[in-house]
């Protein structure tokens, strides 16, 4: 009888540990980058002059977009996520970007919510600015 009680307690502890680790893995944490603020939302039009793969804390694809008046760094999304949704951007593309100005950025930076490239529209964040890749994990085939 005592061993049955121990087995039940062990089973419950294992299930709780599994649930906790699954919930922890779904928390977007810092991988989503700076907070999106709808109050700072802007729309820009311009030409992509550079496509950057950025490693580190705010890794992912960034675009350098030349507008009529200045050059803007656009934070797009994790590169592997863009590959999975079959989305790419190229130097010379004419784009329209809807996004929020990045807070405390040393230069003009925008966190993209939507990018229109010709007839293609890439929605990267929902209406509240939450990245659609939050909680996303690369598929096993994405890294190959």
Secondary structure by P-SEA (a helix, b strand, c coil): caaaaaaaaaaaaaaaaaaaaaaaaacccccccccccccccbbbbbbbccccccccccccbbbbcccccbbbbbbcccaaaaaaacccccccccbbbbbccccccccccccccbbbcccccccccccccccccccccccccccc
